[in-house]
Amino acid sequence: MTISPILPVYSPVNINFSHGKGIYLYDVDGERYVDFHSGIAVSSLGHANSRLISTLKLQGEKLWHISNTYNIPAANNFAEKLINNSFADTVFFSNSGSEAVECGLKIARIYQKRKRQ
């Protein structure tokens, strides 16, 4: 019996993609597929977008990551844009869906607690 090096929690389709461009994925034989799986991570931004690649390279040469425990002017500017173009009064940037759900639960609890007072 051969054991897969990847935990078998999915049943992967036997297609080996070599690259992507825009909404398309290409397999090792050059066959083109529309990427309908764009909900995972940032894949909805498309593949090999030249503007995104340029922006990531530029930022990667400056700072890759700064903790939210520091003041981040670019994050503050982006938060203000979100607030000015939405219903929100404030925003919370998280790095995962789990963290976002946890924040949502905490906000709901605080709201309900204050409502009862």
Secondary structure, DSSP 8 states (H G I E B T S, - for coil): ----SS--SS---S--EEEEEBTEEEETT--EEE---TTSTTGGG-BS-HHHHHHHHHHHTT-S---TTS--HHHHHHHHHHHHTSS-S-----SSHHHHHHHHHHHHHHHHHHHH-
